[in-house]
Amino acid sequence: MANRRLNRLASWLAGAAALVFACNGIVSATDCPRQDALGTSRVLAVDPKVYPRVGSNEFPKTLPLADHEVVLTFDDGPRPPNTQKVLEALALECVRATFFLVGRSSAEFPELVRRIASQGHSIAHHSWSHQMMSKMPFEQAMGDIDRGIAADELAVEGVSTNVPSTPFFRFPHFDSSPAMLDQLQSRGIVVFGTDLWASDWEDISPDQELMNVIVQLESARKGIILLHDAQARTAVMMPALLRYLHKNGYRVVHLVPAAQAEREAKTRH
């Protein structure tokens, strides 16, 4: 039974990968060149006062998702060429995601950061150095976090500041301390854990990674999914995952800060 499922997933993977092409700028279902695209079902505005910490694997509270709603999040980028391949897969399906960027990679590849943002994805933060924060003195860890935010902001906004445009942060390895969590909460920065993960940091094949996600989705039926755009196996696996979500009735939710949603609402009116 397991072999049959893996063979089926491998067939999906090969077929979906053949469909991928560069679709820069596609950010909504109405812009899709394909009628059967997965699309992005809705935008969820996240208020840090209501949801200071989210992700059921790490915290008591997670985002208010309905049955069969998922949030796609990516860590450790930007990293060519894998991030570009992930972006192409998302663009083909008109899906928006949240990218938790490592600051030193943003400083190295600022054009790629701008590409992520230009396609409508949310730019979030993942420290400067991707080290274990709890192993550092508090001030050093907060400095590393702020340096990462500043590098991400400089890449996408052209201004170096430790006040993030999108106040979303995920600790590398989910490694934090109560003092760090409290400090970020006091600054209005949402700390993300996750509900499901692909285990793509392990030495596994793309179809094994896909199976990891599917098995968890069959149980949880919704949640924040953790992936890594820096990983080649994830770049290969993404088209198949998106087609699986579509075929099985899942809907993708895009996250934005509540403040951004309020500004856009005022602009429309």
Backbone torsions as a table, in degrees:
resi	resn	phi	psi	omega
1	MET	NA	-45.4	-179.5
2	ALA	-63.8	-39.1	179.5
3	ASN	-65.6	-39.6	178.7
4	ARG	-63.0	-40.8	179.6
5	ARG	-65.6	-41.8	179.0
6	LEU	-64.3	-39.2	178.2
7	ASN	-64.7	-40.7	178.1
8	ARG	-63.2	-43.1	179.0
9	LEU	-64.6	-37.4	178.5
10	ALA	-64.1	-36.9	177.8
11	SER	-66.2	-43.5	176.0
12	TRP	-58.4	-44.1	-176.8
13	LEU	-59.6	-46.9	-178.3
14	ALA	-65.9	-42.4	-179.2
15	GLY	-67.5	-42.5	-178.5
16	ALA	-68.8	-38.2	-178.9
17	ALA	-61.8	-32.1	-179.1
18	ALA	-67.7	-20.0	-178.1
19	LEU	-84.9	-13.6	-172.1
20	VAL	-71.5	134.2	171.5
21	PHE	-149.9	165.9	-176.6
22	ALA	-74.2	121.6	-179.9
23	CYS	-128.2	58.5	-176.1
24	ASN	-57.2	135.3	173.6
25	GLY	94.1	-12.4	178.9
26	ILE	-74.9	120.9	-176.8
27	VAL	-132.7	-3.1	178.8
28	SER	-142.6	159.6	-176.3
29	ALA	-61.2	-34.0	-178.1
30	THR	-66.9	-20.1	178.9
31	ASP	-90.6	-3.1	-172.1
32	CYS	-70.7	140.7	175.0
33	PRO	-76.9	-12.3	-178.9
34	ARG	-112.6	136.3	-177.6
35	GLN	-71.6	-26.2	-173.9
36	ASP	-101.2	26.0	-179.3
37	ALA	-68.1	151.9	178.0
38	LEU	-63.8	-47.8	179.8
39	GLY	74.2	176.3	175.7
40	THR	-112.5	120.1	-168.7
41	SER	-77.8	-36.8	179.8
42	ARG	-161.9	166.3	176.3
43	VAL	-108.1	131.5	178.1
44	LEU	-111.0	117.7	177.4
45	ALA	-84.1	122.2	-175.2
46	VAL	-102.0	117.1	179.1
47	ASP	-94.8	119.0	-178.3
48	PRO	-63.9	-20.9	177.1
49	LYS	-73.6	-28.1	-179.6
50	VAL	-93.8	-37.8	-177.3
51	TYR	-127.4	72.9	-179.3
52	PRO	-70.4	-26.4	-179.9
53	ARG	-144.6	129.6	-176.1
54	VAL	-135.6	152.0	179.5
55	GLY	122.0	109.8	-171.2
56	SER	-69.0	-19.2	177.8
57	ASN	-74.5	-21.6	-177.0
58	GLU	-118.8	-27.9	-172.3
59	PHE	-132.2	162.4	-179.3
60	PRO	-68.1	-21.4	-172.4
61	LYS	-120.5	147.7	172.6
62	THR	-135.3	-176.4	-176.3
63	LEU	-72.1	151.9	-178.5
64	PRO	-80.5	78.0	179.9
65	LEU	-97.6	143.3	175.7
66	ALA	-82.6	169.3	176.4
67	ASP	-54.8	132.7	179.4
68	HIS	69.5	22.5	170.6
69	GLU	-104.9	136.0	179.4
70	VAL	-131.7	152.5	172.8
71	VAL	-117.2	127.2	178.9
72	LEU	-95.7	123.2	177.6
73	THR	-126.7	144.1	-178.3
74	PHE	-127.4	134.6	179.2
75	ASP	-112.0	161.0	164.0
76	ASP	80.1	0.9	176.7
77	GLY	-87.0	-174.1	-2.5
78	PRO	-80.8	148.1	-179.1
79	ARG	-148.4	104.5	177.3
80	PRO	-67.3	150.8	-6.0
81	PRO	-90.6	3.5	-171.8
82	ASN	-67.4	-40.2	179.2
83	THR	-61.7	-41.3	178.5
84	GLN	-60.3	-40.6	-179.7
85	LYS	-66.3	-38.7	175.9
86	VAL	-63.3	-43.8	178.8
87	LEU	-61.1	-39.7	179.0
88	GLU	-63.5	-41.5	178.7
89	ALA	-64.5	-43.3	178.8
90	LEU	-65.2	-41.5	-179.0
91	ALA	-64.1	-39.9	179.6
92	LEU	-59.7	-34.9	-179.5
93	GLU	-97.9	3.8	-179.7
94	CYS	55.2	46.1	-177.9
95	VAL	-110.3	136.3	176.1
96	ARG	-104.8	143.7	-177.1
97	ALA	-136.3	-179.9	176.5
98	THR	-119.5	127.3	-177.3
99	PHE	-109.9	117.7	176.7
100	PHE	-92.4	103.3	-169.4
101	LEU	-93.6	143.8	172.3
102	VAL	-85.9	126.9	-171.7
103	GLY	-58.1	-41.3	-177.7
104	ARG	-68.5	-27.8	174.6
105	SER	-74.9	-36.0	175.5
106	SER	-62.7	-39.6	178.2
107	ALA	-66.1	-31.8	-179.3
108	GLU	-79.7	-33.6	-175.4
109	PHE	-128.6	60.1	-175.7
110	PRO	-63.0	-32.9	179.2
111	GLU	-64.1	-33.9	178.0
112	LEU	-70.4	-35.8	174.4
113	VAL	-60.9	-44.4	179.7
114	ARG	-65.6	-33.2	176.2
115	ARG	-65.4	-43.0	177.2
116	ILE	-56.7	-48.3	-178.4
117	ALA	-66.2	-39.5	-176.6
118	SER	-65.7	-22.4	178.4
119	GLN	-89.8	9.8	172.6
120	GLY	89.9	6.0	179.4
121	HIS	-81.1	157.4	178.5
122	SER	-87.4	132.3	178.8
123	ILE	-94.7	111.5	178.2
124	ALA	-114.5	-174.5	-164.7
125	HIS	-129.9	148.4	-172.1
126	HIS	-144.3	30.2	179.2
127	SER	81.6	173.9	176.6
128	TRP	-85.4	-46.8	-168.0
129	SER	-106.9	-10.7	-178.3
130	HIS	61.8	37.0	176.0
131	GLN	-96.3	169.4	176.1
132	MET	-70.9	112.0	-174.1
133	MET	-68.1	-33.8	-177.4
134	SER	-69.9	-14.9	178.4
135	LYS	-84.8	-7.9	-179.5
136	MET	-99.7	154.6	166.2
137	PRO	-58.4	150.3	-174.6
138	PHE	-53.1	-49.4	-176.4
139	GLU	-64.5	-37.4	178.4
140	GLN	-66.2	-41.7	179.9
141	ALA	-63.9	-44.7	179.4
142	MET	-65.3	-34.6	176.3
143	GLY	-64.9	-38.3	177.9
144	ASP	-65.6	-41.5	176.9
145	ILE	-61.6	-47.6	-178.1
146	ASP	-66.5	-36.9	178.0
147	ARG	-64.5	-38.3	176.8
148	GLY	-65.0	-45.2	177.2
149	ILE	-58.4	-45.8	-177.9
150	ALA	-61.6	-39.4	179.1
151	ALA	-67.2	-41.4	178.0
152	ASP	-63.9	-44.1	-179.0
153	GLU	-64.9	-40.0	179.2
154	LEU	-63.3	-41.1	-178.5
155	ALA	-64.7	-43.3	-172.6
156	VAL	-95.5	-31.3	-175.5
157	GLU	-108.3	-14.8	-179.0
158	GLY	81.1	8.7	-179.0
159	VAL	-130.9	129.7	178.3
160	SER	-87.9	111.4	-179.3
161	THR	-149.5	148.9	176.6
162	ASN	-94.4	12.0	172.4
163	VAL	-98.6	104.7	-171.3
164	PRO	-74.4	137.1	174.3
165	SER	-62.2	-40.6	173.4
166	THR	-112.7	103.4	-173.0
167	PRO	-80.6	61.0	176.7
168	PHE	-118.5	133.2	-179.5
169	PHE	-140.1	141.7	172.3
170	ARG	-126.7	128.3	178.5
171	PHE	-69.2	135.2	172.1
172	PRO	-55.8	131.0	179.5
173	HIS	63.0	15.0	-176.0
174	PHE	58.1	27.0	-173.0
175	ASP	-98.2	109.9	-176.7
176	SER	-139.4	-170.7	173.0
177	SER	-140.4	158.8	177.8
178	PRO	-55.1	-38.7	-179.4
179	ALA	-65.8	-39.6	178.3
180	MET	-66.6	-42.9	177.9
181	LEU	-60.7	-44.6	179.6
182	ASP	-64.6	-38.8	180.0
183	GLN	-63.7	-44.9	179.6
184	LEU	-67.2	-38.2	177.2
185	GLN	-62.5	-39.8	179.6
186	SER	-65.2	-22.7	179.0
187	ARG	-93.9	3.3	178.9
188	GLY	73.8	30.2	-179.9
189	ILE	-107.2	122.4	179.1
190	VAL	-75.9	128.6	175.7
191	VAL	-96.8	125.2	-178.0
192	PHE	-100.3	130.8	160.7
193	GLY	-100.0	-136.6	177.3
194	THR	-157.6	162.9	174.5
195	ASP	-103.5	-34.2	-178.6
196	LEU	-137.8	152.5	174.6
197	TRP	-144.1	157.3	-175.3
198	ALA	-91.1	-8.7	-175.0
199	SER	54.9	35.6	-175.8
200	ASP	-78.3	0.2	172.3
201	TRP	-82.2	-10.0	178.6
202	GLU	-88.6	163.6	-179.6
203	ASP	-82.4	80.2	-178.5
204	ILE	-128.6	166.1	178.7
205	SER	-84.8	163.7	176.9
206	PRO	-59.1	-37.8	-179.6
207	ASP	-72.4	-31.1	173.4
208	GLN	-66.7	-39.4	176.5
209	GLU	-62.0	-44.5	178.1
210	LEU	-60.8	-42.2	178.4
211	MET	-61.7	-38.6	177.7
212	ASN	-56.4	-45.4	-179.2
213	VAL	-68.2	-44.5	-177.1
214	ILE	-61.8	-44.5	-179.3
215	VAL	-59.5	-41.8	178.7
216	GLN	-68.9	-39.4	178.7
217	LEU	-65.7	-35.6	178.8
218	GLU	-62.1	-27.6	178.6
219	SER	-90.0	-51.6	-173.9
220	ALA	-81.2	-35.1	177.4
221	ARG	69.5	3.9	177.6
222	LYS	-172.5	170.5	170.9
223	GLY	138.5	171.7	173.6
224	ILE	-80.4	122.4	-178.8
225	ILE	-103.1	129.4	177.3
226	LEU	-97.2	124.4	175.3
227	LEU	-132.6	172.3	-179.6
228	HIS	-131.1	109.8	-179.2
229	ASP	-70.2	-15.1	176.6
230	ALA	-73.1	-15.5	-174.9
231	GLN	-90.0	128.8	179.5
232	ALA	-62.2	-37.7	-178.5
233	ARG	-64.0	-33.8	179.0
234	THR	-71.9	-39.2	177.3
235	ALA	-59.8	-39.4	178.5
236	VAL	-70.3	-37.8	-173.8
237	MET	-77.1	-24.6	-169.4
238	MET	-56.6	-45.3	180.0
239	PRO	-57.1	-40.2	-179.5
240	ALA	-68.1	-39.5	178.0
241	LEU	-61.8	-44.8	-178.7
242	LEU	-64.6	-39.0	177.6
243	ARG	-69.4	-35.3	175.9
244	TYR	-61.3	-46.5	179.3
245	LEU	-57.6	-44.1	-178.9
246	HIS	-64.3	-47.6	-177.1
247	LYS	-65.1	-25.0	-175.4
248	ASN	-107.7	18.0	170.4
249	GLY	76.9	20.8	177.4
250	TYR	-84.3	149.6	-179.8
251	ARG	-121.8	134.8	-177.3
252	VAL	-92.5	130.6	177.9
253	VAL	-107.3	131.8	178.6
254	HIS	-99.4	135.0	-177.7
255	LEU	-99.3	136.1	171.9
256	VAL	-137.2	157.6	175.3
257	PRO	-67.5	146.8	179.2
258	ALA	-58.9	-38.3	-179.5
259	ALA	-62.2	-39.6	178.1
260	GLN	-65.0	-43.6	179.7
261	ALA	-61.4	-39.2	179.0
262	GLU	-65.8	-41.5	178.2
263	ARG	-62.9	-42.8	-179.1
264	GLU	-67.4	-37.2	177.7
265	ALA	-63.2	-41.7	178.7
266	LYS	-65.5	-37.8	179.1
267	THR	-64.3	-39.8	-179.7
268	ARG	-66.2	-29.6	-178.0
269	HIS	-96.3	NA	NA
